[in-house]
């Protein structure tokens, strides 16, 4: 590295560091000076914001929270008003002085990131007034030492305002899940502990598209330390967006109104969004939605938040999903639809265990093939299509779970709902007659597969019914 460049960089860093230190030293000197600050911290991509303002002139603050889904120090959304504590006041003065007294550096400081990176960063706007000096800008264009310190102060102030502010607006969400003979009863409870009425559309009208409108309930392993903790994984997830609540009649015109200091429960009969294992999990909910709040204090609109670790409910789910034949049918139908977007090319590597069906354009294979994660799909060779005509597949698509049973004997319980084809032994008497007559039956799981009608009971037992599709 060029020595002159290195010396120059060290000098710049020293100057910026001394600027921060000198501003801190002047806080006590200017403790009686009236200052004010405001911050607008956004999650970007259409998510909510964290917005706060404070002034030492009358010693008041306001905090707006509409984006807390990925935060641990804040739960729910709302508006909080109150008076500055002595510690708050010192933080407000320090932040304002850092921004106002260092304005020449802020204007002339090159950003550490390119314009493209700036466009992808979440919002971090500020404004400050110190005496007669007013400044505004983005914390991302501040010198690093100043920006880092002010961001730290902003977060400390937000935590303080959240903890001791008056709840002008406050909305929280909780969830519980109960196993049913078919699917699960999911109850989502919205809690309005603020002073303003809150209104939003029923989740039956929510699109499920992030960040527009989504309601999900889910549980995770209580031992899990974070979302990516693979050593302590496990849980259930229910996407409730677009589902009609069981108690929909309680919400005329699909509108939910929660008066101040009241709650509203919405119940659903729902299936989780995948295969899950029984166990004990911490359940909560996440919300992405537009809400309306009575009163002038609310400047939000779109919100995203979750239950919060301190409010989750520890619930034991006594069974796996899917468990019943109907649940298996539902799960496979949904997963089959989802996996249509992820075909595997002929000769490609399978990413998920299952039974895969070959196809080429409009030709669909009659039979499925069992493949495990990491296997290669057949790269060549002909397959039978649904009419028995041979064709060469170009891709393979997931069609059934690896736990499925796709073959069974005559006069035994059918293990899987769908269409079954009788596979006749070629060496039985009159085999040609039976082989020319394609025998396909539509069955439900648990029904008895019929006999083909071979004269000998021994020969009939040799018939293999093969599942060919839903």
matplotlib code that plots the C-alpha trace (Angstrom):
import matplotlib.pyplot as plt

x = [0.0, 1.3, 2.9, 1.8, -1.8, -1.7, -0.5, -3.2, -5.9, -4.6, -4.7, -8.3, -9.4, -7.7, -9.5, -12.9, -12.3, -11.3, -14.4, -16.6, -14.7, -14.7, -18.5, -19.0, -16.9, -19.1, -22.4, -22.0, -20.9, -24.1, -26.5, -28.8, -29.0, -32.3, -31.9, -34.2, -33.7, -35.7, -34.9, -36.7, -35.3, -37.0, -36.6, -36.8, -38.7, -42.0, -41.8, -42.6, -40.5, -39.1, -39.5, -38.7, -38.5, -37.4, -36.7, -35.0, -37.0, -40.1, -38.5, -40.9, -40.5, -42.6, -41.8, -43.6, -43.0, -44.4, -41.5, -40.4, -40.6, -36.9, -36.2, -35.9, -36.0, -39.4, -42.7, -45.7, -46.3, -47.6, -47.0, -45.4, -45.3, -43.7, -41.1, -37.3, -35.4, -32.1, -30.3, -32.6, -31.9, -28.1, -28.4, -30.6, -28.0, -25.1, -26.8, -27.8, -24.4, -22.7, -24.8, -24.9, -21.3, -19.9, -22.0, -19.0, -17.7, -21.1, -21.4, -17.9, -17.5, -17.4, -19.7, -18.1, -20.6, -21.5, -24.7, -26.0, -25.4, -27.1, -30.2, -30.4, -29.9, -32.8, -33.8, -31.9, -32.8, -32.2, -32.8, -31.4, -31.7, -29.1, -29.8, -30.2, -28.6, -30.8, -29.4, -30.8, -29.5, -28.8, -26.8, -25.3, -23.4, -22.0, -18.4, -18.3, -17.5, -20.3, -22.8, -22.1, -22.4, -25.6, -27.1, -26.3, -27.8, -31.0, -31.5, -30.9, -33.5, -36.0, -35.6, -36.0, -39.1, -40.6, -40.1, -41.5, -43.6, -47.4, -49.0, -51.1, -51.3, -50.2, -51.0, -49.7, -50.3, -50.3, -51.1, -52.0, -52.6, -54.7, -54.6, -57.8, -58.8, -58.4, -55.9, -55.4, -57.3, -55.2, -56.3, -54.7, -55.3, -54.8, -54.3, -54.9, -53.4, -53.3, -55.8, -56.9, -59.2, -57.5, -59.1, -57.9, -59.3, -59.9, -57.0, -59.5, -58.7, -54.9, -52.8, -50.1, -47.5, -44.7, -44.4, -48.1, -50.3, -49.5, -50.5, -48.6, -48.6, -45.6, -43.7, -40.1, -37.9, -37.6, -33.9, -33.4, -31.1, -31.9, -33.7, -30.6, -30.0, -29.9, -28.8, -32.1, -34.4, -38.0, -41.4, -44.8, -45.8, -49.3, -49.9, -53.3, -53.5, -56.6, -58.3, -61.8, -61.9, -64.3, -65.7, -66.0, -69.6, -68.1, -66.5, -69.1, -67.9, -64.6, -63.5, -61.9, -62.3, -60.5, -61.5, -58.9, -57.8, -59.6, -58.7, -60.0, -59.5, -59.6, -59.8, -59.0, -59.1, -55.8, -53.1, -49.4, -47.4, -45.3, -44.5, -43.9, -43.0, -44.8, -43.1, -43.1, -42.7, -42.9, -45.8, -46.3, -47.5, -46.1, -48.2, -47.7, -50.7, -52.1, -53.9, -56.0, -55.8, -58.1, -56.5, -53.9, -50.8, -50.7, -48.6, -48.0, -50.1, -48.2, -46.9, -44.8, -44.4, -44.4, -45.3, -42.0, -40.0, -41.4, -45.0, -44.7, -46.8, -45.2, -47.5, -47.1, -48.3, -49.1, -48.9, -47.1, -48.5, -49.8, -51.3, -54.7, -55.3, -57.1, -54.2, -51.8, -53.9, -54.0, -50.3, -49.3, -51.7, -50.2, -46.6, -47.2, -48.4, -45.5, -43.0, -44.2, -42.0, -39.0, -38.7, -35.5, -34.0, -33.4, -30.0, -30.2, -29.7, -32.7, -32.9, -35.7, -36.8, -39.9, -41.6, -41.0, -43.1, -41.4, -42.8, -42.0, -44.2, -47.8, -46.8, -47.0, -45.5, -47.9, -45.6, -43.6, -40.0, -38.6, -35.7, -33.7, -32.0, -28.7, -29.9, -29.7, -32.9, -32.8, -31.0, -32.1, -34.5, -38.2, -41.1, -44.8, -47.1, -50.7, -51.9, -49.2, -47.3, -43.5, -41.8, -38.4, -38.8, -37.1, -37.7, -39.0, -41.4, -42.0, -45.4, -45.6, -44.0, -41.2, -43.2, -46.0, -46.8, -47.4, -48.0, -50.5, -52.2, -55.7, -58.3, -56.1, -56.7, -55.7, -52.8, -53.2, -56.0, -55.9, -55.9, -54.6, -53.6, -53.7, -50.3, -51.2, -48.6, -47.8, -47.8, -51.3, -54.0, -55.6, -53.0, -53.4, -57.1, -56.3, -53.2, -55.3, -57.9, -56.3, -57.8, -57.7, -59.8, -60.2, -59.8, -59.7, -57.2, -58.5, -61.0, -60.4, -58.6, -60.8, -59.9, -59.2, -61.1, -58.3, -59.6, -57.0, -56.7, -53.0, -52.8, -55.0, -52.5, -49.8, -51.6, -49.9, -52.0, -49.8, -50.6, -50.5, -51.7, -54.1]
y = [0.0, 3.5, 5.0, 8.6, 7.4, 5.5, 8.5, 10.6, 8.1, 8.0, 11.8, 11.9, 9.2, 11.1, 14.3, 12.6, 10.9, 14.1, 15.8, 13.3, 13.6, 17.4, 17.4, 15.1, 17.4, 20.4, 18.7, 19.8, 23.3, 23.7, 21.8, 24.8, 25.2, 24.3, 21.5, 19.2, 16.0, 13.7, 10.4, 8.3, 4.8, 2.5, -1.2, -0.4, -2.4, -1.1, -2.2, 0.1, 2.6, 3.7, 7.4, 9.5, 13.2, 15.0, 18.5, 19.9, 23.1, 21.6, 18.2, 16.0, 13.2, 11.1, 7.6, 5.9, 2.2, 0.5, -1.9, -4.3, -7.8, -8.4, -6.7, -8.1, -4.9, -3.8, -5.7, -4.7, -1.3, 2.0, 5.7, 6.6, 10.1, 11.4, 13.6, 13.3, 11.8, 13.4, 10.6, 11.1, 14.8, 14.3, 11.9, 14.3, 17.1, 14.9, 13.7, 17.2, 18.7, 15.9, 16.6, 20.4, 21.2, 18.8, 20.0, 20.9, 17.4, 15.9, 18.0, 17.2, 13.6, 11.0, 8.1, 4.7, 3.2, 3.7, 5.1, 1.6, 0.5, 3.7, 2.9, -0.5, 0.7, 1.2, 4.7, 6.5, 10.2, 12.8, 16.4, 18.5, 22.0, 23.5, 27.1, 28.8, 26.0, 23.5, 20.5, 17.4, 14.4, 10.7, 8.9, 6.7, 9.7, 10.8, 10.2, 6.7, 7.7, 10.3, 8.1, 5.1, 7.1, 8.9, 5.6, 4.1, 7.2, 6.9, 3.3, 4.0, 6.8, 4.6, 1.9, 4.5, 6.1, 2.7, 1.6, 4.6, 6.4, 6.7, 4.2, 6.6, 3.7, 0.1, -3.1, -6.5, -10.0, -13.5, -17.0, -20.4, -23.7, -26.7, -30.1, -31.3, -34.6, -32.8, -30.0, -27.5, -24.7, -21.6, -18.5, -15.2, -12.6, -8.9, -6.7, -3.0, -1.5, 2.0, 5.0, 4.9, 2.6, 0.5, -0.8, -3.2, -5.6, -9.2, -11.6, -13.2, -10.3, -10.4, -11.3, -13.2, -11.3, -9.7, -6.9, -6.1, -8.2, -11.5, -13.2, -16.2, -18.2, -20.4, -22.2, -22.9, -25.1, -23.5, -24.2, -22.3, -19.3, -17.6, -18.2, -19.9, -22.3, -25.6, -27.6, -26.7, -26.5, -27.6, -26.0, -25.4, -22.6, -21.6, -19.1, -17.7, -15.0, -15.3, -17.9, -17.3, -17.2, -19.6, -16.6, -14.5, -13.5, -11.5, -9.1, -7.4, -6.4, -8.2, -5.3, -5.8, -2.9, -3.0, -0.3, 1.1, -1.4, -4.3, -7.4, -9.3, -13.0, -14.5, -18.3, -20.5, -24.2, -24.4, -26.8, -26.0, -25.2, -28.3, -31.6, -31.2, -33.3, -33.5, -31.7, -28.6, -25.3, -21.6, -20.1, -16.6, -14.7, -12.2, -9.5, -7.4, -5.2, -1.7, -0.4, 2.7, 4.4, 7.1, 10.3, 12.8, 11.1, 8.2, 8.8, 5.2, 3.0, -0.1, -2.2, -5.3, -6.9, -10.1, -11.5, -11.0, -13.6, -12.6, -13.2, -16.5, -19.4, -22.8, -25.4, -29.1, -30.5, -34.2, -35.4, -35.1, -33.4, -34.9, -37.8, -38.6, -39.7, -36.4, -34.4, -36.4, -35.7, -32.0, -31.8, -33.6, -31.5, -28.3, -29.4, -30.9, -27.5, -25.7, -28.0, -27.5, -24.4, -26.5, -29.3, -31.3, -31.7, -35.2, -36.2, -33.5, -33.7, -34.2, -31.7, -33.3, -36.9, -38.0, -39.9, -38.0, -38.1, -37.7, -35.4, -33.7, -30.8, -32.0, -35.7, -36.9, -40.1, -42.8, -44.1, -42.3, -43.1, -43.1, -40.7, -39.4, -36.1, -36.2, -38.8, -38.2, -38.4, -40.8, -38.9, -41.2, -44.0, -44.1, -43.9, -44.6, -41.6, -41.6, -43.5, -46.1, -44.5, -44.4, -41.0, -39.6, -37.2, -33.9, -33.3, -34.8, -33.2, -34.0, -35.9, -37.7, -37.9, -40.4, -41.9, -42.9, -46.5, -46.7, -50.4, -52.8, -56.2, -56.9, -57.0, -55.1, -51.6, -48.9, -47.0, -43.8, -41.9, -41.5, -43.6, -47.1, -49.3, -53.1, -54.6, -58.2, -61.0, -62.1, -65.8, -66.3, -68.1, -65.7, -63.1, -61.5, -60.8, -59.0, -57.2, -55.7, -54.4, -51.5, -51.6, -48.3, -47.5, -44.3, -45.0, -43.3, -44.2, -47.0, -48.5, -52.0, -52.4, -54.7, -58.1, -58.1, -61.4, -63.9, -67.4, -68.5, -67.0, -67.5, -65.6, -62.9, -62.3, -61.8, -58.7, -55.5, -52.3, -49.3, -45.7, -43.6, -40.2, -38.2]
z = [0.0, -0.8, 2.3, 1.6, 1.0, 4.3, 6.2, 4.6, 5.6, 9.2, 9.4, 8.1, 10.6, 13.4, 12.4, 12.2, 15.6, 17.2, 15.8, 17.5, 20.8, 20.6, 20.0, 23.0, 25.1, 24.2, 25.2, 28.8, 27.7, 25.6, 28.0, 28.1, 24.4, 22.7, 20.2, 18.3, 16.2, 14.1, 12.4, 9.8, 9.7, 7.1, 6.3, 2.6, -0.1, 1.1, 4.7, 7.6, 9.4, 12.8, 13.2, 16.2, 17.1, 20.2, 21.4, 24.5, 24.2, 25.9, 26.7, 24.7, 22.3, 19.9, 18.5, 15.6, 15.1, 12.1, 11.2, 14.0, 12.4, 12.6, 15.9, 19.4, 21.4, 20.0, 19.9, 17.9, 16.3, 17.6, 18.6, 21.9, 23.4, 26.6, 28.3, 28.0, 30.9, 31.8, 29.9, 26.9, 26.9, 26.9, 24.0, 22.0, 22.6, 21.6, 18.4, 17.4, 18.1, 16.2, 13.2, 13.4, 14.3, 11.8, 8.9, 6.7, 7.0, 6.2, 3.1, 1.9, 3.0, 0.2, 0.8, 1.5, -1.0, -4.6, -5.9, -6.7, -3.1, -1.8, -3.8, -2.1, 1.4, 3.8, 4.6, 7.3, 7.1, 9.8, 10.6, 13.4, 14.7, 17.0, 17.9, 14.5, 12.5, 10.7, 8.8, 7.2, 5.3, 5.5, 8.1, 5.3, 3.9, 7.3, 8.1, 9.6, 13.1, 13.2, 11.5, 13.7, 16.9, 15.8, 14.8, 18.2, 19.9, 17.7, 18.7, 22.4, 22.2, 20.4, 23.1, 25.8, 24.3, 23.6, 27.3, 29.1, 26.5, 26.7, 24.4, 22.1, 19.6, 20.3, 18.4, 19.2, 17.8, 19.4, 18.1, 19.4, 17.6, 18.5, 16.7, 15.2, 13.6, 10.3, 10.1, 13.0, 14.7, 14.6, 16.6, 16.0, 18.7, 18.0, 21.2, 21.1, 24.3, 23.0, 23.2, 19.6, 17.6, 15.0, 11.8, 9.0, 6.4, 7.2, 6.4, 4.0, 1.7, 2.2, -0.9, 0.9, -1.2, 0.7, 1.7, 0.8, 3.1, 4.8, 8.0, 9.2, 12.4, 13.2, 15.9, 16.3, 18.5, 21.9, 21.8, 18.6, 19.1, 15.8, 12.4, 10.8, 13.8, 11.9, 15.0, 16.8, 13.8, 13.6, 13.8, 12.1, 9.7, 8.7, 5.9, 6.8, 4.1, 2.0, 4.2, 5.4, 9.2, 11.0, 12.8, 9.7, 10.7, 13.6, 11.0, 8.8, 5.4, 6.1, 8.3, 11.7, 14.2, 17.6, 20.0, 22.5, 25.2, 23.6, 21.7, 18.7, 17.9, 14.4, 14.1, 11.2, 10.3, 8.5, 7.2, 7.6, 4.5, 4.5, 6.3, 10.0, 13.0, 16.4, 19.3, 21.5, 19.8, 20.6, 18.6, 17.4, 14.4, 11.8, 10.2, 7.0, 6.4, 6.0, 9.1, 9.8, 13.2, 14.5, 15.5, 14.2, 15.7, 13.3, 10.2, 9.4, 7.2, 6.2, 9.2, 9.7, 13.1, 15.0, 18.4, 20.0, 21.9, 25.3, 24.1, 22.3, 23.5, 24.2, 22.7, 22.2, 18.9, 19.5, 15.9, 12.6, 9.6, 7.3, 9.2, 7.8, 4.2, 3.5, 4.9, 2.7, -0.4, 0.5, 1.2, -2.0, -4.1, -2.8, -3.0, -6.5, -7.7, -6.0, -7.6, -11.1, -11.1, -10.3, -12.9, -13.1, -16.6, -17.9, -16.5, -13.9, -10.1, -7.8, -4.9, -3.0, -2.3, -4.0, -6.8, -10.1, -13.3, -16.7, -19.3, -22.6, -23.5, -23.3, -22.9, -19.3, -18.1, -17.0, -14.2, -11.5, -10.5, -7.0, -6.7, -3.7, -3.2, -5.1, -7.6, -11.3, -13.3, -16.2, -19.0, -21.8, -22.5, -23.4, -21.0, -21.4, -21.6, -20.2, -23.3, -23.2, -26.1, -25.8, -25.6, -24.6, -21.6, -21.4, -17.7, -14.5, -12.0, -8.4, -8.1, -4.8, -1.4, -0.9, 2.0, -0.5, -1.3, -5.1, -5.5, -3.9, -4.4, -5.4, -2.5, -0.1, 1.3, -1.2, 0.4, -1.6, -3.3, -7.0, -10.2, -10.1, -13.1, -12.9, -13.8, -15.1, -15.1, -18.7, -17.9, -16.5, -18.6, -21.1, -20.3, -23.8, -23.1, -19.8, -21.2, -24.0, -21.6, -19.7, -16.2, -14.4, -11.3, -9.2, -5.5, -2.2, 0.4, 2.6, 0.0, -1.1, -4.4, -6.7, -8.1, -11.8, -12.3, -13.0, -12.5, -10.0, -6.6, -6.8, -10.1, -8.7, -5.9, -8.4, -9.9, -8.9, -8.8, -9.6, -8.7, -11.8, -10.6, -8.5]

ax = plt.figure().add_subplot(projection="3d")
ax.plot(x, y, z, "-o")
ax.set_aspect("equal")
plt.show()
